[in-house]
Amino acid sequence: MGTSEPIRGPPEVSSARPKAQTERAVKQAEQAKLNAENAKQQVERARIAEKMTSDALLLNYERIKSRLALKALGGKTHYMDQSAV
């Protein structure tokens, strides 16, 4: 036969390696929790902004509607005032 590599057993695992992996996993879990909380806050801020925009649009609509009603009423009142003179 030819030259072949010697058969090796499983590599030695130091106790520091699992500890580092555990710490890394804990840090990743903490970061994931922070990311989820940030996402939740962003959604809430978006809902508030959407509500404010909706309220502002409704307020603007009501203001325009009132102005048009007053303008129409003012035109009729002006017409009635002239006929009374």
PyMOL commands that set and color helices and strands:
alter all, ss='L'
color gray80, all
select helices_A, chain A and resi 16-84
alter helices_A, ss='H'
color red, helices_A
deselect
rebuild
show_as cartoon
